[in-house]
Amino acid sequence: MLLGSGRSQAWAAKRILRDKVALLLIEAIPDLPPRRSSRLPSLRRSTRISKPPDRYGVSSLFTTLETVSIPTSYKQAVKDECWRSAMAEELLALEANRTWDLVLMELSLVVNGSTQLR
């Protein structure tokens, strides 16, 4: 017998009905085999020390990069033939790609770094 207001009686009736449906569903489901442990077996890993093949000269590349000093100014870069050729190659690539248009500078302009002032 349900006691209380109409709202609580309706709530209790829904709860009882839900529990009965749940019991019927549980009885209708066939027995499932027991679940296996959720733990996965540990993976076997190689104990061999892995190193990349030297067919591309990777180790010699790293050795070379460690010995190259990187200049911090234009004056330092101009002193080294390697950096001079790298700068020349870069300028040729910029010209070949038509990155800039070279124009004659007006006499009224004052060059200040990479900007123009009028």
VMD Tcl script that builds the backbone (N, CA, C; Angstrom):
set m [mol new atoms 354]
animate dup $m
set s [atomselect $m all]
$s set {name element resname resid chain x y z} {
  {N N MET 1 A 0.838 -1.177 0.000}
  {CA C MET 1 A 0.000 0.000 0.000}
  {C C MET 1 A 0.884 1.241 0.000}
  {N N LEU 2 A 0.567 2.182 -0.836}
  {CA C LEU 2 A 1.350 3.385 -0.955}
  {C C LEU 2 A 0.761 4.467 -0.079}
  {N N LEU 3 A 1.643 5.143 0.637}
  {CA C LEU 3 A 1.202 6.211 1.514}
  {C C LEU 3 A 1.767 7.531 1.049}
  {N N GLY 4 A 1.143 8.622 1.449}
  {CA C GLY 4 A 1.671 9.937 1.135}
  {C C GLY 4 A 0.864 10.609 0.051}
  {N N SER 5 A 1.416 11.706 -0.446}
  {CA C SER 5 A 0.704 12.493 -1.450}
  {C C SER 5 A 0.669 11.754 -2.781}
  {N N GLY 6 A -0.070 12.272 -3.734}
  {CA C GLY 6 A -0.203 11.659 -5.044}
  {C C GLY 6 A 1.115 11.622 -5.802}
  {N N ARG 7 A 1.900 12.682 -5.624}
  {CA C ARG 7 A 3.191 12.734 -6.329}
  {C C ARG 7 A 4.130 11.659 -5.805}
  {N N SER 8 A 4.225 11.501 -4.498}
  {CA C SER 8 A 5.126 10.494 -3.935}
  {C C SER 8 A 4.625 9.092 -4.233}
  {N N GLN 9 A 3.281 8.916 -4.332}
  {CA C GLN 9 A 2.723 7.601 -4.671}
  {C C GLN 9 A 3.098 7.244 -6.115}
  {N N ALA 10 A 2.993 8.209 -7.001}
  {CA C ALA 10 A 3.352 7.958 -8.398}
  {C C ALA 10 A 4.844 7.632 -8.507}
  {N N TRP 11 A 5.667 8.332 -7.741}
  {CA C TRP 11 A 7.116 8.073 -7.758}
  {C C TRP 11 A 7.413 6.673 -7.262}
  {N N ALA 12 A 6.748 6.273 -6.181}
  {CA C ALA 12 A 6.963 4.944 -5.614}
  {C C ALA 12 A 6.500 3.870 -6.596}
  {N N ALA 13 A 5.373 4.115 -7.294}
  {CA C ALA 13 A 4.867 3.140 -8.259}
  {C C ALA 13 A 5.847 2.981 -9.418}
  {N N LYS 14 A 6.403 4.101 -9.898}
  {CA C LYS 14 A 7.390 4.023 -10.977}
  {C C LYS 14 A 8.623 3.260 -10.539}
  {N N ARG 15 A 9.018 3.457 -9.295}
  {CA C ARG 15 A 10.214 2.769 -8.782}
  {C C ARG 15 A 9.988 1.264 -8.692}
  {N N ILE 16 A 8.838 0.881 -8.217}
  {CA C ILE 16 A 8.527 -0.547 -8.103}
  {C C ILE 16 A 8.475 -1.180 -9.491}
  {N N LEU 17 A 7.825 -0.481 -10.438}
  {CA C LEU 17 A 7.727 -0.987 -11.795}
  {C C LEU 17 A 9.118 -1.117 -12.430}
  {N N ARG 18 A 9.965 -0.115 -12.214}
  {CA C ARG 18 A 11.324 -0.156 -12.757}
  {C C ARG 18 A 12.102 -1.342 -12.193}
  {N N ASP 19 A 11.961 -1.599 -10.889}
  {CA C ASP 19 A 12.676 -2.719 -10.269}
  {C C ASP 19 A 12.195 -4.061 -10.817}
  {N N LYS 20 A 10.865 -4.181 -11.049}
  {CA C LYS 20 A 10.329 -5.436 -11.578}
  {C C LYS 20 A 10.839 -5.678 -13.002}
  {N N VAL 21 A 10.870 -4.605 -13.823}
  {CA C VAL 21 A 11.370 -4.730 -15.193}
  {C C VAL 21 A 12.842 -5.117 -15.176}
  {N N ALA 22 A 13.594 -4.542 -14.266}
  {CA C ALA 22 A 15.014 -4.865 -14.175}
  {C C ALA 22 A 15.210 -6.333 -13.815}
  {N N LEU 23 A 14.404 -6.855 -12.885}
  {CA C LEU 23 A 14.524 -8.266 -12.506}
  {C C LEU 23 A 14.163 -9.186 -13.675}
  {N N LEU 24 A 13.124 -8.819 -14.423}
  {CA C LEU 24 A 12.741 -9.632 -15.574}
  {C C LEU 24 A 13.849 -9.653 -16.632}
  {N N LEU 25 A 14.474 -8.484 -16.859}
  {CA C LEU 25 A 15.551 -8.429 -17.843}
  {C C LEU 25 A 16.742 -9.259 -17.398}
  {N N ILE 26 A 17.068 -9.200 -16.124}
  {CA C ILE 26 A 18.205 -9.964 -15.612}
  {C C ILE 26 A 17.961 -11.460 -15.783}
  {N N GLU 27 A 16.714 -11.885 -15.521}
  {CA C GLU 27 A 16.392 -13.311 -15.661}
  {C C GLU 27 A 16.405 -13.738 -17.128}
  {N N ALA 28 A 16.071 -12.815 -18.041}
  {CA C ALA 28 A 15.998 -13.165 -19.461}
  {C C ALA 28 A 17.373 -13.247 -20.116}
  {N N ILE 29 A 18.365 -12.589 -19.543}
  {CA C ILE 29 A 19.706 -12.593 -20.127}
  {C C ILE 29 A 20.385 -13.919 -19.802}
  {N N PRO 30 A 20.903 -14.607 -20.811}
  {CA C PRO 30 A 21.582 -15.881 -20.538}
  {C C PRO 30 A 22.851 -15.638 -19.721}
  {N N ASP 31 A 23.274 -16.677 -19.050}
  {CA C ASP 31 A 24.508 -16.564 -18.252}
  {C C ASP 31 A 25.691 -16.300 -19.172}
  {N N LEU 32 A 26.426 -15.282 -18.855}
  {CA C LEU 32 A 27.615 -14.935 -19.629}
  {C C LEU 32 A 28.826 -15.614 -19.015}
  {N N PRO 33 A 29.801 -15.942 -19.833}
  {CA C PRO 33 A 31.016 -16.526 -19.264}
  {C C PRO 33 A 31.685 -15.498 -18.348}
  {N N PRO 34 A 32.427 -15.960 -17.370}
  {CA C PRO 34 A 33.071 -15.007 -16.459}
  {C C PRO 34 A 34.008 -14.078 -17.222}
  {N N ARG 35 A 34.064 -12.831 -16.769}
  {CA C ARG 35 A 34.917 -11.835 -17.428}
  {C C ARG 35 A 36.384 -12.130 -17.163}
  {N N ARG 36 A 37.165 -11.897 -18.192}
  {CA C ARG 36 A 38.604 -12.043 -18.021}
  {C C ARG 36 A 39.127 -10.833 -17.268}
  {N N SER 37 A 40.256 -10.973 -16.742}
  {CA C SER 37 A 40.875 -9.863 -16.032}
  {C C SER 37 A 41.063 -8.697 -16.992}
  {N N SER 38 A 40.855 -7.488 -16.512}
  {CA C SER 38 A 40.994 -6.314 -17.377}
  {C C SER 38 A 42.460 -5.972 -17.624}
  {N N ARG 39 A 43.345 -6.611 -16.921}
  {CA C ARG 39 A 44.767 -6.353 -17.130}
  {C C ARG 39 A 45.240 -7.037 -18.398}
  {N N LEU 40 A 45.973 -6.295 -19.190}
  {CA C LEU 40 A 46.549 -6.863 -20.392}
  {C C LEU 40 A 47.903 -7.475 -20.048}
  {N N PRO 41 A 48.276 -8.517 -20.758}
  {CA C PRO 41 A 49.601 -9.082 -20.487}
  {C C PRO 41 A 50.675 -8.057 -20.841}
  {N N SER 42 A 51.761 -8.080 -20.105}
  {CA C SER 42 A 52.825 -7.113 -20.370}
  {C C SER 42 A 53.488 -7.430 -21.716}
  {N N LEU 43 A 53.875 -6.376 -22.404}
  {CA C LEU 43 A 54.507 -6.539 -23.706}
  {C C LEU 43 A 55.975 -6.896 -23.535}
  {N N ARG 44 A 56.444 -7.732 -24.418}
  {CA C ARG 44 A 57.865 -8.069 -24.401}
  {C C ARG 44 A 58.608 -7.035 -25.220}
  {N N ARG 45 A 59.627 -6.472 -24.674}
  {CA C ARG 45 A 60.413 -5.459 -25.359}
  {C C ARG 45 A 61.833 -5.971 -25.565}
  {N N SER 46 A 62.406 -5.525 -26.649}
  {CA C SER 46 A 63.770 -5.916 -26.955}
  {C C SER 46 A 64.727 -5.206 -26.009}
  {N N THR 47 A 65.758 -5.901 -25.618}
  {CA C THR 47 A 66.779 -5.293 -24.757}
  {C C THR 47 A 67.951 -4.772 -25.582}
  {N N ARG 48 A 67.864 -4.967 -26.909}
  {CA C ARG 48 A 68.926 -4.530 -27.794}
  {C C ARG 48 A 68.951 -3.006 -27.853}
  {N N ILE 49 A 70.124 -2.427 -27.878}
  {CA C ILE 49 A 70.267 -0.987 -28.003}
  {C C ILE 49 A 70.073 -0.626 -29.465}
  {N N SER 50 A 69.110 0.244 -29.721}
  {CA C SER 50 A 68.763 0.617 -31.086}
  {C C SER 50 A 69.563 1.834 -31.516}
  {N N LYS 51 A 70.139 1.768 -32.702}
  {CA C LYS 51 A 70.818 2.934 -33.257}
  {C C LYS 51 A 70.485 3.007 -34.741}
  {N N PRO 52 A 70.337 4.230 -35.268}
  {CA C PRO 52 A 69.937 4.367 -36.667}
  {C C PRO 52 A 71.039 3.902 -37.611}
  {N N PRO 53 A 70.661 3.454 -38.809}
  {CA C PRO 53 A 71.686 3.050 -39.776}
  {C C PRO 53 A 72.483 4.267 -40.224}
  {N N ASP 54 A 73.731 4.055 -40.560}
  {CA C ASP 54 A 74.608 5.162 -40.924}
  {C C ASP 54 A 74.660 5.369 -42.438}
  {N N ARG 55 A 73.684 4.827 -43.158}
  {CA C ARG 55 A 73.736 4.926 -44.617}
  {C C ARG 55 A 73.536 6.347 -45.120}
  {N N TYR 56 A 72.940 7.213 -44.296}
  {CA C TYR 56 A 72.757 8.601 -44.700}
  {C C TYR 56 A 73.769 9.524 -44.040}
  {N N GLY 57 A 74.696 8.984 -43.326}
  {CA C GLY 57 A 75.712 9.796 -42.678}
  {C C GLY 57 A 75.160 10.623 -41.527}
  {N N VAL 58 A 74.158 10.087 -40.819}
  {CA C VAL 58 A 73.514 10.830 -39.744}
  {C C VAL 58 A 74.498 11.146 -38.632}
  {N N SER 59 A 75.292 10.179 -38.241}
  {CA C SER 59 A 76.217 10.431 -37.140}
  {C C SER 59 A 77.267 11.467 -37.527}
  {N N SER 60 A 77.734 11.421 -38.775}
  {CA C SER 60 A 78.719 12.411 -39.201}
  {C C SER 60 A 78.088 13.792 -39.330}
  {N N LEU 61 A 76.793 13.854 -39.672}
  {CA C LEU 61 A 76.091 15.132 -39.750}
  {C C LEU 61 A 76.036 15.789 -38.374}
  {N N PHE 62 A 75.692 15.019 -37.341}
  {CA C PHE 62 A 75.627 15.576 -35.995}
  {C C PHE 62 A 76.997 16.020 -35.522}
  {N N THR 63 A 78.009 15.249 -35.849}
  {CA C THR 63 A 79.365 15.627 -35.468}
  {C C THR 63 A 79.763 16.924 -36.153}
  {N N THR 64 A 79.406 17.071 -37.423}
  {CA C THR 64 A 79.725 18.284 -38.162}
  {C C THR 64 A 78.980 19.481 -37.583}
  {N N LEU 65 A 77.713 19.312 -37.263}
  {CA C LEU 65 A 76.936 20.421 -36.715}
  {C C LEU 65 A 77.453 20.873 -35.357}
  {N N GLU 66 A 78.008 19.955 -34.595}
  {CA C GLU 66 A 78.543 20.329 -33.289}
  {C C GLU 66 A 79.785 21.198 -33.422}
  {N N THR 67 A 80.542 21.019 -34.509}
  {CA C THR 67 A 81.789 21.753 -34.656}
  {C C THR 67 A 81.628 23.084 -35.375}
  {N N VAL 68 A 80.463 23.329 -35.993}
  {CA C VAL 68 A 80.241 24.578 -36.726}
  {C C VAL 68 A 79.830 25.670 -35.736}
  {N N SER 69 A 80.516 26.804 -35.825}
  {CA C SER 69 A 80.126 27.923 -34.981}
  {C C SER 69 A 79.127 28.789 -35.758}
  {N N ILE 70 A 78.101 29.217 -35.099}
  {CA C ILE 70 A 77.072 30.020 -35.741}
  {C C ILE 70 A 77.331 31.479 -35.410}
  {N N PRO 71 A 77.545 32.302 -36.440}
  {CA C PRO 71 A 77.841 33.710 -36.188}
  {C C PRO 71 A 76.616 34.442 -35.629}
  {N N THR 72 A 76.884 35.462 -34.825}
  {CA C THR 72 A 75.794 36.247 -34.250}
  {C C THR 72 A 75.671 37.615 -34.913}
  {N N SER 73 A 76.568 37.941 -35.841}
  {CA C SER 73 A 76.489 39.220 -36.543}
  {C C SER 73 A 76.973 39.044 -37.978}
  {N N TYR 74 A 76.702 40.040 -38.802}
  {CA C TYR 74 A 77.146 40.012 -40.191}
  {C C TYR 74 A 78.669 40.040 -40.278}
  {N N LYS 75 A 79.307 40.822 -39.393}
  {CA C LYS 75 A 80.773 40.913 -39.414}
  {C C LYS 75 A 81.412 39.549 -39.168}
  {N N GLN 76 A 80.843 38.776 -38.259}
  {CA C GLN 76 A 81.377 37.440 -37.992}
  {C C GLN 76 A 81.126 36.505 -39.176}
  {N N ALA 77 A 79.946 36.612 -39.806}
  {CA C ALA 77 A 79.601 35.719 -40.915}
  {C C ALA 77 A 80.470 35.973 -42.142}
  {N N VAL 78 A 80.823 37.236 -42.394}
  {CA C VAL 78 A 81.616 37.587 -43.580}
  {C C VAL 78 A 83.023 37.027 -43.485}
  {N N LYS 79 A 83.521 36.813 -42.298}
  {CA C LYS 79 A 84.889 36.313 -42.124}
  {C C LYS 79 A 85.035 34.844 -42.543}
  {N N ASP 80 A 83.936 34.091 -42.545}
  {CA C ASP 80 A 83.994 32.653 -42.843}
  {C C ASP 80 A 83.517 32.405 -44.275}
  {N N GLU 81 A 84.331 31.710 -45.056}
  {CA C GLU 81 A 84.003 31.425 -46.457}
  {C C GLU 81 A 82.705 30.626 -46.571}
  {N N CYS 82 A 82.494 29.705 -45.663}
  {CA C CYS 82 A 81.288 28.864 -45.692}
  {C C CYS 82 A 80.032 29.730 -45.571}
  {N N TRP 83 A 80.043 30.686 -44.657}
  {CA C TRP 83 A 78.875 31.541 -44.465}
  {C C TRP 83 A 78.716 32.534 -45.624}
  {N N ARG 84 A 79.823 32.992 -46.193}
  {CA C ARG 84 A 79.726 33.885 -47.357}
  {C C ARG 84 A 79.052 33.165 -48.526}
  {N N SER 85 A 79.452 31.913 -48.760}
  {CA C SER 85 A 78.838 31.167 -49.871}
  {C C SER 85 A 77.370 30.858 -49.571}
  {N N ALA 86 A 77.039 30.611 -48.305}
  {CA C ALA 86 A 75.640 30.349 -47.942}
  {C C ALA 86 A 74.784 31.593 -48.163}
  {N N MET 87 A 75.329 32.781 -47.815}
  {CA C MET 87 A 74.587 34.023 -48.032}
  {C C MET 87 A 74.406 34.295 -49.523}
  {N N ALA 88 A 75.444 34.050 -50.312}
  {CA C ALA 88 A 75.352 34.264 -51.764}
  {C C ALA 88 A 74.320 33.322 -52.374}
  {N N GLU 89 A 74.329 32.074 -51.940}
  {CA C GLU 89 A 73.365 31.095 -52.437}
  {C C GLU 89 A 71.942 31.508 -52.073}
  {N N GLU 90 A 71.746 32.009 -50.876}
  {CA C GLU 90 A 70.417 32.445 -50.438}
  {C C GLU 90 A 69.933 33.636 -51.266}
  {N N LEU 91 A 70.829 34.593 -51.525}
  {CA C LEU 91 A 70.444 35.744 -52.344}
  {C C LEU 91 A 70.093 35.325 -53.769}
  {N N LEU 92 A 70.839 34.376 -54.331}
  {CA C LEU 92 A 70.520 33.881 -55.677}
  {C C LEU 92 A 69.148 33.199 -55.701}
  {N N ALA 93 A 68.843 32.458 -54.649}
  {CA C ALA 93 A 67.540 31.785 -54.579}
  {C C ALA 93 A 66.421 32.816 -54.473}
  {N N LEU 94 A 66.629 33.880 -53.686}
  {CA C LEU 94 A 65.610 34.924 -53.559}
  {C C LEU 94 A 65.381 35.634 -54.899}
  {N N GLU 95 A 66.460 35.874 -55.626}
  {CA C GLU 95 A 66.329 36.509 -56.944}
  {C C GLU 95 A 65.643 35.571 -57.932}
  {N N ALA 96 A 65.990 34.289 -57.901}
  {CA C ALA 96 A 65.393 33.318 -58.826}
  {C C ALA 96 A 63.891 33.162 -58.562}
  {N N ASN 97 A 63.484 33.252 -57.308}
  {CA C ASN 97 A 62.066 33.131 -56.953}
  {C C ASN 97 A 61.312 34.451 -57.113}
  {N N ARG 98 A 62.031 35.486 -57.494}
  {CA C ARG 98 A 61.443 36.823 -57.659}
  {C C ARG 98 A 60.724 37.261 -56.392}
  {N N THR 99 A 61.438 37.131 -55.288}
  {CA C THR 99 A 60.884 37.512 -53.992}
  {C C THR 99 A 60.722 39.020 -53.885}
  {N N TRP 100 A 61.673 39.775 -54.427}
  {CA C TRP 100 A 61.640 41.225 -54.362}
  {C C TRP 100 A 61.691 41.811 -55.757}
  {N N ASP 101 A 61.237 43.054 -55.843}
  {CA C ASP 101 A 61.426 43.854 -57.047}
  {C C ASP 101 A 62.438 44.940 -56.710}
  {N N LEU 102 A 63.516 44.987 -57.433}
  {CA C LEU 102 A 64.505 46.028 -57.198}
  {C C LEU 102 A 64.102 47.266 -57.977}
  {N N VAL 103 A 64.048 48.387 -57.276}
  {CA C VAL 103 A 63.669 49.655 -57.902}
  {C C VAL 103 A 64.698 50.701 -57.536}
  {N N LEU 104 A 64.761 51.739 -58.333}
  {CA C LEU 104 A 65.664 52.848 -58.027}
  {C C LEU 104 A 65.092 53.651 -56.863}
  {N N MET 105 A 65.968 54.049 -55.977}
  {CA C MET 105 A 65.537 54.803 -54.815}
  {C C MET 105 A 65.459 56.289 -55.158}
  {N N GLU 106 A 64.404 56.912 -54.699}
  {CA C GLU 106 A 64.271 58.350 -54.902}
  {C C GLU 106 A 65.285 59.076 -54.019}
  {N N LEU 107 A 65.768 60.186 -54.477}
  {CA C LEU 107 A 66.755 60.944 -53.707}
  {C C LEU 107 A 66.167 61.526 -52.434}
  {N N SER 108 A 64.848 61.704 -52.378}
  {CA C SER 108 A 64.229 62.295 -51.192}
  {C C SER 108 A 64.036 61.279 -50.063}
  {N N LEU 109 A 64.281 59.998 -50.325}
  {CA C LEU 109 A 64.093 58.968 -49.304}
  {C C LEU 109 A 65.356 58.783 -48.476}
  {N N VAL 110 A 65.151 58.485 -47.207}
  {CA C VAL 110 A 66.253 58.177 -46.298}
  {C C VAL 110 A 66.071 56.724 -45.861}
  {N N VAL 111 A 67.078 55.902 -46.051}
  {CA C VAL 111 A 66.996 54.500 -45.685}
  {C C VAL 111 A 67.357 54.353 -44.211}
  {N N ASN 112 A 66.486 53.716 -43.473}
  {CA C ASN 112 A 66.693 53.494 -42.043}
  {C C ASN 112 A 66.484 52.002 -41.777}
  {N N GLY 113 A 67.533 51.211 -41.796}
  {CA C GLY 113 A 67.388 49.763 -41.609}
  {C C GLY 113 A 66.693 49.158 -42.806}
  {N N SER 114 A 65.554 48.532 -42.572}
  {CA C SER 114 A 64.824 47.916 -43.677}
  {C C SER 114 A 63.571 48.706 -44.024}
  {N N THR 115 A 63.461 49.950 -43.521}
  {CA C THR 115 A 62.297 50.769 -43.840}
  {C C THR 115 A 62.731 52.030 -44.572}
  {N N GLN 116 A 61.793 52.677 -45.216}
  {CA C GLN 116 A 62.093 53.918 -45.907}
  {C C GLN 116 A 61.334 55.050 -45.224}
  {N N LEU 117 A 62.016 56.152 -45.006}
  {CA C LEU 117 A 61.397 57.330 -44.401}
  {C C LEU 117 A 61.344 58.440 -45.425}
  {N N ARG 118 A 60.289 59.210 -45.421}
  {CA C ARG 118 A 60.157 60.366 -46.327}
  {C C ARG 118 A 60.456 61.640 -45.569}
}
mol reanalyze $m
mol bondsrecalc $m
mol representation Tube
mol addrep $m
